Amino acid sequence: MAQRIVNYMLYDTDRATYVASVGSEGFDKTDSSYWEGVLYVTKKKHWFVVAEGGEESSFDSGEHNLVPLSTGDAMRMLEKNKFWDIILEHFEIEEA
């Protein structure tokens, strides 16, 4: 379980919906840019990731971090990991 209050909003993994496991590709755990985490969405459609990574990643080395994401950042994270079915499940995508 992870909880964090950011800008007067509570982000809680126990109350949010698990979306996907995400992380850096092409790096191994010994690389300082490596990171891995879990993407969540709240009932009110606020996105966040709980992750850990190397000292050159976006996350402190060896520590779990909960970081709120914009909708666009969550979408890009899912696109980068090629989670097309998850994108269709959580976002309104206009047909071409």
Secondary structure, 3 states (H helix, E strand, C coil): CCEEEECCEEEECCCCEEEEEEECCCCCCCCCCCEEEEEEECCCCCEEEEEEECCCCCCCECCCEEEEECHHHHHHHHHHCCCHHHHHHHCCCCCC
